[in-house]
Amino acid sequence: MSDGKKSHSPTSSHARKYKLDFSSGVLKILLLVLFAEFCAWAYQTTLPPPPRKLGSPDGLPLTSPRIQLRDGRHLSYKEYGVPKDVARSKIVYVHCFDCSKYQDPFAFSASPAVIEELGVYIVALDRPGYGESDPDPKRTVKSLAIDIEELADELNLGERFYVAGYSMGGEVIWSCLKYIPHRLQGAVLISPAVNYWWRNLPSNLTNEAYSRQLQQDQWSLRVAHYLPWLTYWWNTQSWFPGFSVITQNPAVFSPADIEVAAKLNAMITDSNLAELMKTQPRLQGEFESIHRDMNIGWGKWQFDPLDLGNPFQKSNGSVHLWMGDDDRIVPVTLQRYIAQQLGWIKYHEVVGGGHTFAFADGVGNDILKALLKVKE
């Protein structure tokens, strides 16, 4: 007879306990699997695709000459000006970020008559991973200076030559002054990029200049400096904007830049050239060109340009730094400080000039004449 109390079966109690334990264990395993899959997915998204292959038999067609470097890589280049065997001055030009050998300001803003008169030969190269130059997976701040020296030797430019660079290419000129000064006859940096982490730049100046950059650029540069393995993902994901020069945010261009761009577009009537200028920079993919560029330019440098001494103390050469005072990509305040600290730099500031002032009519003539010490 029942006493009104519920009876508990040991078997059913054990089953419930077992069921609860089993469910908890499965949940943990499922969460672990999901976390592992998420990590694998996240890792895969940070990995850039391999660069597109160049040349025959199954790669992209080559449209310009190349030289082979000692390590087997190739550098692509374009020559113009007077023939090098009669040239009085030979210049190696280094292009800017997200550009190629076809975006050379001297080709647009220096008149053929002045180039002829000055006896100038210019060779513009594609930096590694850009255009038709092979990528350099081991690229460092130093390596491109050595590549330039090899290019000069392969093209028989002589014991000494000039170097000129614009924006990120201008930043490369510091490496030339550091690592191959014995080969240089002179140098010019045009709107050169600045690494905010160079140790000799005062923190009050860099903090002020950095704070004036677009928010998206502040984050993009932090990633390139502190988390370079994340640069590709950061600038290709769609959740928030990447580096403004990549996304072509109009906020980084001054009124002068917009005017220069309009005139350049009107000037380029050759449809083939227009197509090359558009497609060559990222021909092999984005990582080996623009993203590796960011990692090198804003990464950790092996030297600080402000430690450099005058490489032409015992010769007739000179170094020129040209800036527009309305440059909204590279802070003019930092360039003024660099020029002030390195008293041997000949500093030229263009009033009202934006980042692209070097492409404005006649500016190439002015830069060449100053570099080659031609009196007006």
BELMOLIN-V606891 format. One line per field, one symbol per residue. psi: psi as a letter, one per 40 degrees, with the letter a starting at -180 (. if undefined). burial: # if it has 16 or more other C-alpha atoms within 10 Angstrom, else .. Layout:
psi: ???
burial: ???
//
This chain:
psi: hieeihihhddddddddddddddddddddddddddddddddddddehiiiiiiiiidfaiiheiiiihideeiihiihiiaiideeidhhhhhhiahfaaeeghddedehiddddddefhhhhhihiheibfhiigdehiddddddddddddddefeadiiiihihbddddddddddddfdeeieiihhhfhihheehdehhdddddddddeiiddddddddddddgdeeddddeeiediiahdddefhedehidddddddddddddgehdddddddddddfdeiddecddddddddeahieihdeeiihefdeaeiihhhhihefhedhhddddddddddgeehhhhhhhehadfdeeihedddddddddefhh.
burial: ............................................##.#..#.##...........##......####.#.##.#..#.########################.##..###################...#############....#..######################.################..#....#..##..##..#####.###..#########....####.......###.##..##..#...........###.######################..###....##....################.###.##..#.######...#########.##########....
//
